[in-house]
Amino acid sequence: MVQARSIASPTLAWLRDPKPARVLHVFKDACNLIAEDGEILSLVMPNIGDGPFNIILEPLEFSDHVSAESAVSFDNGQIRIGALEIALMPAQVWEPRFDWESFQGRQDSLSISAGALEEVLVELAPVDSFVQLIHSGESSVREIEAQILLSAREPARFLVQGLLREDEELCRASARKLAGLGAGLTPDGDDFMMGSILATWAYCAGEGVEQAAQWVSLEADLRTTSLAAAWLQAASRGECSVRWHELLKAILIENEENIRNAARAIIQQGHTSGASALAGFTALISMIHRAGSG
């Protein structure tokens, strides 16, 4: 029996009335389940940390215990995946929705952080991530990656404008072109949109964001992977991972060292996922910064 250490509050609510689910992905330090309605539940190791649909477990290697064919069941406060039994209680409950209202009157902190975030991205982000959309420089990307970046450039710009203006047509049209663009379980186009949505939540201090964010997530839903769609849906509700919470807290107190450290931690997520999400976040706050200084 493996013990859960932490459960995201939306996941805990879902587990009170669970639906049939199956194994979606199995990795060394994570196992994603998907319910018949498309909801995602991620069982993860402590090094991954809390997220909008995560359950953190005591250390183990999932690939030693679980396969894509393993049966999944929920019963009496437990999850069973093949021979793996997981006890859900007692576990800490983690709230994935950031306190966006804390940015009220503090939007200047976002602009102040823009330069540091761009510097960290340029220094550490893989060249095939969407960092190229905020800082064009010499790169050695393959032709297919260059074509993806070219395809993303205009809709990425329009996405940021659409979110800031609450322009439904721009949000939806941009999301249609960015959804599913790129490789991986969460394509870079979707990661970029997620980061842009989180920046919008911060800039608007939690007010009037959800509608525009939902335009984006709804358009992307059937055009991308199940996991990317789940991250976008969570972002549209103002939910994000603990690494993003740490970045947002650092921005609020205008601590540059903490901002850079938190940005580095986000970039380390996946091959390009964290970098492309941070590029989306930085693209929006950089636009705000330029507008304010122009």
ChimeraX attribute file (.defattr): number of C-alpha atoms within 10 A of each C-alpha:
attribute: neighborCount
match mode: 1-to-1
recipient: residues
	/A:1	10
	/A:2	15
	/A:3	17
	/A:4	22
	/A:5	18
	/A:6	24
	/A:7	28
	/A:8	24
	/A:9	20
	/A:10	19
	/A:11	21
	/A:12	18
	/A:13	11
	/A:14	13
	/A:15	17
	/A:16	12
	/A:17	8
	/A:18	14
	/A:19	14
	/A:20	11
	/A:21	19
	/A:22	18
	/A:23	21
	/A:24	18
	/A:25	16
	/A:26	19
	/A:27	14
	/A:28	14
	/A:29	17
	/A:30	22
	/A:31	24
	/A:32	19
	/A:33	21
	/A:34	19
	/A:35	16
	/A:36	10
	/A:37	9
	/A:38	13
	/A:39	18
	/A:40	24
	/A:41	25
	/A:42	24
	/A:43	22
	/A:44	27
	/A:45	23
	/A:46	17
	/A:47	9
	/A:48	16
	/A:49	15
	/A:50	25
	/A:51	28
	/A:52	28
	/A:53	26
	/A:54	28
	/A:55	29
	/A:56	25
	/A:57	23
	/A:58	13
	/A:59	14
	/A:60	15
	/A:61	15
	/A:62	18
	/A:63	14
	/A:64	11
	/A:65	15
	/A:66	20
	/A:67	17
	/A:68	16
	/A:69	11
	/A:70	15
	/A:71	14
	/A:72	17
	/A:73	16
	/A:74	18
	/A:75	11
	/A:76	8
	/A:77	12
	/A:78	18
	/A:79	17
	/A:80	16
	/A:81	22
	/A:82	15
	/A:83	12
	/A:84	15
	/A:85	16
	/A:86	19
	/A:87	18
	/A:88	22
	/A:89	13
	/A:90	12
	/A:91	16
	/A:92	15
	/A:93	16
	/A:94	20
	/A:95	18
	/A:96	25
	/A:97	20
	/A:98	21
	/A:99	17
	/A:100	19
	/A:101	15
	/A:102	14
	/A:103	21
	/A:104	13
	/A:105	11
	/A:106	16
	/A:107	19
	/A:108	17
	/A:109	20
	/A:110	24
	/A:111	21
	/A:112	16
	/A:113	22
	/A:114	21
	/A:115	16
	/A:116	16
	/A:117	25
	/A:118	21
	/A:119	13
	/A:120	18
	/A:121	27
	/A:122	19
	/A:123	11
	/A:124	14
	/A:125	25
	/A:126	19
	/A:127	19
	/A:128	22
	/A:129	27
	/A:130	32
	/A:131	27
	/A:132	22
	/A:133	20
	/A:134	19
	/A:135	14
	/A:136	10
	/A:137	11
	/A:138	8
	/A:139	11
	/A:140	10
	/A:141	14
	/A:142	9
	/A:143	9
	/A:144	11
	/A:145	17
	/A:146	15
	/A:147	12
	/A:148	19
	/A:149	23
	/A:150	13
	/A:151	15
	/A:152	22
	/A:153	15
	/A:154	14
	/A:155	21
	/A:156	27
	/A:157	18
	/A:158	19
	/A:159	28
	/A:160	27
	/A:161	17
	/A:162	22
	/A:163	26
	/A:164	22
	/A:165	12
	/A:166	18
	/A:167	15
	/A:168	17
	/A:169	14
	/A:170	22
	/A:171	28
	/A:172	24
	/A:173	17
	/A:174	26
	/A:175	26
	/A:176	22
	/A:177	19
	/A:178	30
	/A:179	28
	/A:180	24
	/A:181	20
	/A:182	24
	/A:183	13
	/A:184	14
	/A:185	15
	/A:186	25
	/A:187	22
	/A:188	31
	/A:189	33
	/A:190	31
	/A:191	32
	/A:192	31
	/A:193	33
	/A:194	30
	/A:195	25
	/A:196	28
	/A:197	32
	/A:198	29
	/A:199	24
	/A:200	27
	/A:201	27
	/A:202	28
	/A:203	26
	/A:204	17
	/A:205	19
	/A:206	20
	/A:207	14
	/A:208	12
	/A:209	22
	/A:210	18
	/A:211	15
	/A:212	23
	/A:213	30
	/A:214	21
	/A:215	21
	/A:216	31
	/A:217	29
	/A:218	17
	/A:219	20
	/A:220	26
	/A:221	21
	/A:222	13
	/A:223	18
	/A:224	22
	/A:225	17
	/A:226	17
	/A:227	23
	/A:228	25
	/A:229	27
	/A:230	21
	/A:231	23
	/A:232	28
	/A:233	22
	/A:234	23
	/A:235	26
	/A:236	25
	/A:237	21
	/A:238	23
	/A:239	25
	/A:240	24
	/A:241	23
	/A:242	21
	/A:243	20
	/A:244	22
	/A:245	19
	/A:246	17
	/A:247	20
	/A:248	25
	/A:249	18
	/A:250	21
	/A:251	25
	/A:252	18
	/A:253	12
	/A:254	16
	/A:255	14
	/A:256	16
	/A:257	11
	/A:258	17
	/A:259	24
	/A:260	21
	/A:261	15
	/A:262	22
	/A:263	26
	/A:264	22
	/A:265	16
	/A:266	22
	/A:267	23
	/A:268	14
	/A:269	14
	/A:270	12
	/A:271	14
	/A:272	25
	/A:273	27
	/A:274	27
	/A:275	33
	/A:276	31
	/A:277	28
	/A:278	31
	/A:279	31
	/A:280	32
	/A:281	26
	/A:282	27
	/A:283	26
	/A:284	28
	/A:285	27
	/A:286	21
	/A:287	16
	/A:288	20
	/A:289	19
	/A:290	10
	/A:291	9
	/A:292	10
	/A:293	7
	/A:294	6
